[in-house]
């Protein structure tokens, strides 16, 4: 299930994205998968959130598409 898309106005490291998403959803960073392309993601049962990170042009640097893999979230 697609939860939300977020536009970010600065470059973020993979660690910054993962730790922030983990904090927002109160899950372990190990339960978050960061991918470049959601269609190529290998999602295991242990994952609770998948985040697709895509560079964009203009006023924003990246677009984060957040997919919840755990129906409890």
C-alpha positions as CSV (number, residue, x, y, z in Angstrom):
1,X,0.0,0.0,0.0
2,X,1.4,3.4,-1.0
3,X,1.4,5.6,2.1
4,X,2.7,8.8,0.9
5,X,5.1,10.6,-1.4
6,X,7.4,13.2,0.1
7,X,9.5,15.8,-1.8
8,X,12.8,16.7,-0.1
9,X,14.6,19.9,-0.8
10,X,18.1,18.6,0.0
11,X,20.3,15.6,-0.6
12,X,20.0,12.9,2.1
13,X,22.2,9.9,2.7
14,X,20.7,6.5,2.7
15,X,21.2,6.3,6.4
16,X,19.3,9.5,7.0
17,X,16.4,8.3,5.0
18,X,16.2,4.9,6.7
19,X,16.6,6.2,10.2
20,X,14.0,8.9,9.7
21,X,11.5,6.5,8.2
22,X,12.2,4.0,11.0
23,X,11.6,6.8,13.6
24,X,8.4,8.0,11.9
25,X,6.8,4.5,11.9
26,X,8.4,3.3,15.2
27,X,10.1,0.4,13.5
28,X,13.7,-0.9,13.5
29,X,15.9,0.4,10.7
30,X,16.4,-3.2,9.8
31,X,12.6,-3.3,8.9
32,X,13.0,-0.5,6.3
33,X,14.2,-1.2,2.8
34,X,15.5,1.7,0.6
35,X,15.4,1.1,-3.2
36,X,16.0,3.0,-6.4
37,X,13.1,1.2,-8.2
38,X,10.1,-0.4,-6.5
39,X,9.6,-2.8,-9.4
40,X,13.0,-4.4,-8.7
41,X,12.6,-4.6,-4.9
42,X,13.0,-8.0,-3.3
43,X,10.7,-7.6,-0.3
44,X,11.0,-10.2,2.5
45,X,8.5,-10.9,5.2
46,X,10.7,-9.2,7.8
47,X,10.4,-5.8,6.1
48,X,7.7,-3.4,7.2
49,X,8.3,-0.3,5.1
50,X,9.8,0.0,1.6
51,X,11.0,3.4,0.4
52,X,11.7,4.3,-3.2
53,X,14.2,7.2,-3.5
54,X,14.2,9.0,-6.9
55,X,16.2,12.1,-7.8
56,X,14.1,14.9,-9.2
57,X,14.8,18.3,-10.8
58,X,13.7,21.7,-9.8
59,X,13.3,23.0,-6.3
60,X,13.5,19.6,-4.7
61,X,16.3,17.0,-4.8
62,X,14.6,13.7,-4.2
63,X,11.2,12.2,-4.1
64,X,10.5,9.5,-1.5
65,X,7.6,7.1,-2.2
66,X,6.8,5.2,1.0
67,X,5.1,1.8,0.8
68,X,3.8,0.0,3.9
69,X,4.4,-3.7,3.8
70,X,2.9,-4.3,7.3
71,X,-0.9,-3.8,7.5
72,X,-0.6,-2.9,11.2
73,X,1.2,0.3,10.2
